[in-house]
Structures are given as C-alpha cells and as structure tokens.
Amino acid sequence: MFLYKLLSASLLAGILPLVSAAQTTPDSPRYYVGVGGSMLNSFGSGSSRIFGPSLTAGLQLKPRLAVQVGTTVTWRNYSSSFITTDAQQRQTVYTNTSHSNFITVPALLRYTLTPAAAAKRLQVDALVGISLLINTSRSTSRTLYPDQTQYESSNRYSNLRSSLVLGPALRYSLTPQVALTAEVPINLEVSSAYGLRNSLFYNLQVGARYNFG
C-alpha cells in the first residue's frame, strides 16, 4: 500500500506541471474568423474598382505565426449604347450589357512583425502565399433596326488564374477576442501574357475578426 501511494504521488507530481504548462503555454492553437468588405483593383490601365464581401478563417500556430484562408466575392455591371442614323434619318440603336463576377480564394501565412513583448493594441503583420482568381462574365448585345426588328446575341466567359501574394496587414484589438483588421494583399498573376503592370492587382479588405480559444 505504501508503494502504491508513493507511485501515485510521483505520477501526480509529474503530470500536474505538464497540465499547468499546457494551460498557460503561449503556443496553444487559437482559431479566428473574420468578416468585412473588399475592394479589388488592378494596377493596369483602364482598371476600375469593384466591391464585395469577404470572409476569412485562420489558425494561430505560434504567437507570431498563423495560417489563413478566405474568399472575397466582387462583381461589376456595365452597359453602353449608341445610335447611328442613315441618309433617310432612320436610327439604329445598339446596346450592350455585361455582368462579371470575381472570386478570390487566398491561402496565406500571416507573420506578426510587431515584437510580442510590446503587447500593443496595434499589430503589424506580413502576408505571403498563393491565391486563385475565378472570373465569370455574361454579356448581351442587342440591335434595334429602324423597322423595329431586333437582333440579340449572348456570350458567356469564365477562366481560372493563380497568383503569388505578398502584402501588409494591420490589426487593432478592441478586446482580447475582437479586433479590427485591414489587409492589402498584392497579387502577381502567374504566367500572365499581359505584362507586369497588368499582372498586378490588389485586394483591399477591411473588417473585424473574432478569436476563439
């Protein structure tokens, strides 16, 4: 009986410090999710800003290192029309409408640049990884002739592109669980045939995230 009690006490003495350390270790995994808004824009000429929602989810591997995945959905509508007049002053009306969707799916590493000892509310991060860009478009052209007959044609287009991602990010902690976020991941399309300037685009995201664990 004495030997049993001695062994039990020894086991407890060895286990309790490990349990305590596991509860207080700064390397314990923490999960987070975020929601916000996104603005997609290219550095190329003739580009236009397009907006939509964004979602993110991440796993904190170490105090300064996390893996993060997400998605943003942006869209753009475009319409144009013009009129031609023949010698008899008869008018022909041409109209064109289009709708485009852009879905980005990034997989990133997030590294905190701010020293951990500082424990500041404002944290500066660096983002690096890869991203997929899915683009789908639908356009419709209509021609209305002087005799009121109409011709219509439609086209659909889709493609999938990949890019390398690098950019800064900011976090401002409101509470230990809630933080405001801003990210500017800059994307470089892989194997683009349109030159460097037209291969670069950024995806500004502003929102908030909630930390679990």
Summary of the structure (lengths in Angstrom):
residues: 213
radius of gyration: 27.3
end to end distance: 41.7
largest distance: 116.5
contacts: 591
relative contact order: 0.19
helix: 14%
strand: 65%
